[in-house]
Amino acid sequence: MTGIPLIVAFVIAIAVMIVMISKFKIHPFISIMLVALVLGLVAGIPLADVTTVAADGTKTTTPGIATVIGQGFSSTFTSIGIVIILGALVGSILEATGGALKLADMMVRLVGKKHPELAVELMGWIVSIPVFCDSGFVILNPIRKAIVQRTGASSVMLSVALACGLYTSHVFIPPTPGPIAAAGSLGLGDNLLLVMGIGALASILPLVAGIVYARFIGKRVKSSDEADQGETTKTYEELIAEYGKLPSGWMALAPILVPILLMALGSVASMAKWTGFGAQLCAFLGAPMISLAVGVVFAVIELGSMGRIDQFYKLTEETLKTVGPILFITAAGGVLGKVIAASDMVNFIKSNASTFETLGIFFPFLLAAILKTAQGSSTVAITTTAGILSSLLIPLGFTTPVDAALVVAAIGAGAMTVSHANDSYFWVVTNFGAMTPDQGYRTQTVATGIIGVAGIIGVWIMYLIFGAMGIA
């Protein structure tokens, strides 16, 4: 199956999956895997691997549905599994030592107790410039939870604000891989400063929209970890008494700050095209798995300094039990994305790209949004869209470097629109935010739709202004 029928089948599949999870309460893992299997069969993926031999003797193997499912499941574990485990372990130790409460106190003092949602959103926006948003949410979630206890703010409000802040810089600002790849495809590989500047400006409206929606939905949705707001102050003071003494600010910050700095160093080394042993060392330390492992080391040091090293085994065991369901649901989402990628949907979109040329700056946004919604990964949506547009910039009227940078930003806005069940970030935010899948659709999915639209509006406004100034 290809063309419009495949698009219709995909839309029906997503609708069925959402109904299965939210209406009939079928576990997300089962729902996603079933939908992925049926959609793969409907899309024409063969039942078993098929090998064809060309006239010159070249063999080509088309993977069957079982192979595609296995690849989607394993690739998700490879890319994010260990990162989630290590990040969650850092969070568990921060909570056990009181480090999360110390960081919450520091953040509240910085922006004031009345605006915790602004604090976590800006914190997420900064952190996700060098760090994948999935990893960033796992790392910062203990601080979010501690701020909920410290201020009595809505847990859902802070989850949405943090998720929006992380997502915005993730799709707009290098050195995250998506914007870097898009800049390279569109001829801006040596002009990343311009891409970063445009990306920062494009972040403004999504950040504002994210705060507004977080405040709105936080009053209407309650997560399972919502505290009794009338007892929040008492609970916080009791927690302080239980710890006896909180760790120093540096000791509390190191397990989070050091991995972020290492990831940033790895990104800088890659952008600067360093060579030799130093570049290899930076790439090694900057890999999320390694940098978070270093963060765990600092967290264990903190645990020992607080006289609680005997709790390390128990904390590790509890962490593994907690993240297990998250890992398997996330992997199921990866399976659905792989099935979509193995179908003919992406080829159909590429072959019909000329139909959208009259849409101007909105064309990159719509193309990226379709790809994002279809296969789940923002980075894949960004890189694929940029590849499609690499030969279409001039026909679309984008002739200057500023034009190209605005296209990168428009692609980034589309790559946020929207995060749902085939996106690992959806499950990270929903599960770590202690929300049900139905609540995840009302919070994460709607929020990403809003900030994505806000993003393209901001890009369009810049396009008009820069065009009037004669630089775009």
Secondary structure as UniProt FT lines:
FT   HELIX           3..22
FT   HELIX           28..42
FT   TURN            43..44
FT   STRAND          50..53
FT   TURN            55..56
FT   STRAND          59..62
FT   HELIX           65..76
FT   HELIX           77..81
FT   HELIX           82..97
FT   HELIX           99..111
FT   TURN            113..114
FT   HELIX           116..127
FT   TURN            128..130
FT   HELIX           133..151
FT   HELIX           155..172
FT   TURN            174..175
FT   HELIX           177..185
FT   TURN            186..187
FT   TURN            189..190
FT   HELIX           192..202
FT   HELIX           204..218
FT   TURN            219..220
FT   TURN            224..225
FT   HELIX           229..231
FT   HELIX           232..243
FT   HELIX           249..271
FT   TURN            272..273
FT   HELIX           277..286
FT   HELIX           288..305
FT   TURN            306..307
FT   HELIX           309..311
FT   HELIX           312..342
FT   TURN            343..344
FT   HELIX           345..351
FT   HELIX           353..359
FT   TURN            360..361
FT   HELIX           362..375
FT   HELIX           378..389
FT   TURN            390..397
FT   HELIX           401..414
FT   TURN            415..416
FT   TURN            421..422
FT   HELIX           424..432
FT   TURN            433..434
FT   HELIX           437..440
FT   HELIX           441..445
FT   HELIX           446..469
//
